[in-house]
Amino acid sequence: MAKAYNAVVYDNGLNYFKNNCDKIIVTDGVPNINDYAATVGMKAAEADVTPATFTIAANGAGRKISHGAVDGTVTASTSGNNDLHIAYLDTTNSTVLAITDETTNQPLTAGNPVTFPPIEYKFNAPV
């Protein structure tokens, strides 16, 4: 699965994402950008984040939002057989802001630490 964004991010921009994302999770399975409850129900790992976690910058003629490595905790063991994804949540408004594929799909063991990798979300300028 490629990256996907909630309409609220398209409508309100990168500052909305930065100011409202308060949790990053790994999902054990493919999340639904429009179904917060189902996405949270697949949570296998989590990390709390703040606006300071994210950086907004130029991306050529466009813009990007990114973050460095973020440490978290595995909350549920996974077998590595499912397609893991990373989801960015606004828990206050029960919204999945963005999702992306987690490409290793390695097994996770509950209670262990996890590090979310640095990621950039790029938005190109209109042509």
Secondary structure, DSSP 4 states (H G I P E B T S, - for coil): ---EE-HHHHHH-HHHHHHH--EEEEEES---TT-HHHHHHTEEEEEE--GGGEEEEEETTEEEEEE--EEEEE-S-B-S-S-EEEEEEETTTTEEEEEEE-S----B-TTSEEEEPPEEEEEPPP-
